[in-house]
Amino acid sequence: MSSTCELIREHVASLLPQQILSPRDLLSYGSRRAVDSCLHQLFKEKLLTRIARGLYVLIESNLDLISAEQIARAKARAFGRTIEKQQESDDCLYFTDGPSSSFQSIKGRIEMCRIAPRKLALCRHKVGLAALQVWRSIAGGKCQDDQLGALLESKERATLLGLSRFLPAWLSNILSGRSCLPVS
């Protein structure tokens, strides 16, 4: 019978370059303590590089090819969470259905901000992100007419209407033309 470390070594040998590995991926080979001990040994032997706490890649991996988003997704997967990028930018901010947290990685600090499941569903679509921004702006009393107008004239109006089940009723009514923007 193979030891935990031998099984993990075989698993590591089968990894592709830039493939991210977490201890949770290896728990089928042994106890958490045995997995952590073996990962530490492989790290000391310079077979693995740590890219964030609890995440590793093969030492020969090109770290420039690993993005902050890949690291964030691997970390979320390790904890059974879903994440969506906050916006199309280089920021390391992600929305999650799990608790808010942040951690240091080879790409800098990555933050995960908890939001409600329906808001997370909106984040999966560009027009949904725009609707979320309008939602926050109106709720905060700072909505710009051009912001709402751009959303209403969007080429993705059909997608937006499909996402209306994730929006509050008052915003769905505004977007479908059944109501007007509240006056502050």
C-alpha positions in Angstrom: 0.0 0.0 0.0 1.3 3.4 -1.0 1.9 6.1 1.6 0.0 9.4 1.5 3.2 11.3 0.4 3.9 8.8 -2.4 0.3 9.2 -3.7 0.6 13.0 -3.5 4.0 12.9 -5.3 2.3 10.9 -8.1 -0.5 13.5 -8.3 2.0 16.4 -8.4 3.9 14.6 -11.1 0.7 14.5 -13.2 0.1 18.3 -12.9 0.4 20.6 -15.9 2.5 23.7 -15.6 0.5 26.6 -14.1 -2.1 24.2 -12.7 -3.0 25.4 -9.2 -3.1 22.8 -6.4 -4.7 23.2 -3.0 -4.5 20.8 0.0 -8.2 20.1 -0.4 -7.5 18.6 -3.8 -5.4 16.0 -2.0 -7.5 15.0 0.9 -8.6 11.8 -0.8 -5.0 10.6 -0.3 -4.8 11.0 3.5 -5.5 13.1 6.5 -5.2 16.9 6.4 -2.1 16.7 8.6 -0.5 14.1 6.3 -1.3 16.2 3.2 0.0 19.4 4.8 3.2 17.6 5.9 3.8 16.3 2.4 3.1 19.6 0.7 5.6 21.3 3.1 8.2 18.6 2.2 7.6 19.1 -1.5 7.9 22.8 -1.0 11.2 22.4 0.9 12.4 20.1 -1.9 11.7 22.8 -4.4 9.1 20.8 -6.4 6.3 23.2 -5.6 6.1 27.0 -5.3 3.6 28.7 -3.0 1.5 31.3 -4.9 -0.8 32.1 -1.9 -1.6 30.6 1.4 -2.8 27.1 0.7 -2.1 27.3 -3.1 0.8 25.8 -5.0 2.1 25.3 -8.5 5.0 23.3 -10.0 8.3 25.0 -9.5 8.9 25.2 -13.3 5.6 27.0 -13.8 5.8 30.5 -15.4 4.3 32.6 -12.7 3.7 35.5 -15.1 1.1 33.3 -16.9 -0.9 32.8 -13.6 -3.5 35.6 -13.2 -5.0 37.0 -10.0 -8.3 35.7 -11.2 -7.0 32.2 -11.5 -5.6 32.4 -7.9 -8.9 33.8 -6.6 -11.0 31.1 -8.3 -8.7 28.4 -7.0 -9.0 29.7 -3.5 -12.8 30.0 -3.8 -13.0 26.5 -5.2 -10.9 25.1 -2.3 -13.6 26.5 0.1 -16.6 25.6 -2.0 -17.4 29.2 -2.8 -18.5 31.0 -6.0 -16.9 34.2 -7.1 -17.4 36.8 -9.8 -15.0 39.5 -10.9 -16.0 42.9 -9.5 -15.7 44.6 -12.9 -13.6 44.5 -16.1 -10.5 45.9 -14.5 -7.1 44.9 -13.1 -8.4 45.3 -9.6 -8.1 42.3 -7.4 -11.7 42.6 -6.0 -14.1 39.7 -6.4 -17.7 39.2 -5.2 -18.4 36.0 -3.4 -21.2 34.0 -1.8 -19.0 33.2 1.1 -17.6 35.4 3.9 -15.6 38.5 3.0 -11.9 37.9 3.2 -8.6 39.0 1.7 -5.2 37.3 1.2 -1.8 38.0 -0.1 -0.7 36.3 -3.3 2.1 36.5 -5.9 -0.1 39.0 -7.7 -0.7 41.2 -4.7 -3.6 41.4 -2.3 -6.8 39.8 -3.4 -10.1 40.8 -1.8 -13.3 38.8 -1.8 -16.4 40.8 -0.8 -19.6 39.0 0.2 -22.7 39.9 -1.6 -26.2 38.5 -1.7 -26.8 35.5 -4.1 -29.1 37.5 -6.5 -26.5 40.3 -6.8 -23.8 37.7 -7.5 -26.0 36.3 -10.3 -26.2 39.8 -11.8 -22.3 40.0 -11.8 -22.2 37.1 -14.4 -23.3 39.4 -17.2 -21.9 42.8 -18.3 -25.4 44.3 -18.4 -26.1 42.8 -15.0 -23.1 44.6 -13.6 -24.4 47.8 -15.1 -27.9 47.1 -13.5 -26.2 46.5 -10.2 -24.4 49.8 -10.4 -27.7 51.6 -11.2 -29.3 49.7 -8.3 -26.7 50.9 -5.9 -26.7 54.5 -7.3 -30.5 54.8 -7.0 -30.6 53.3 -3.6 -27.9 55.7 -2.5 -29.8 58.7 -4.1 -27.0 59.4 -6.6 -28.2 57.9 -9.9 -27.2 59.8 -13.0 -29.8 60.1 -15.7 -27.2 59.1 -18.3 -26.3 56.0 -16.3 -30.0 54.8 -16.3 -30.5 55.9 -19.9 -27.5 53.8 -21.1 -28.9 50.8 -19.3 -32.4 51.3 -20.8 -30.9 51.7 -24.3 -28.5 48.8 -24.0 -28.2 46.4 -26.9 -28.5 43.6 -24.3 -31.9 44.7 -23.3 -33.3 41.1 -23.7 -30.6 39.8 -21.4 -31.4 42.6 -18.9 -35.1 41.7 -18.9 -34.1 38.0 -18.3 -32.1 39.1 -15.3 -35.0 41.1 -13.9 -35.8 38.3 -11.4 -32.6 39.2 -9.6 -33.5 42.9 -9.4 -35.7 44.5 -6.8 -39.3 45.0 -8.1 -39.0 48.8 -8.1 -36.0 48.7 -10.5 -37.5 46.0 -12.7 -40.6 48.2 -13.0 -38.4 51.2 -14.0 -36.4 49.1 -16.6 -39.6 47.6 -18.1 -41.2 51.1 -18.4 -44.0 50.4 -15.8 -42.6 53.0 -13.4 -40.5 56.2 -13.3 -37.3 56.9 -11.5 -38.2 58.1 -7.9 -37.6 61.8 -7.4 -35.4 62.6 -4.4 
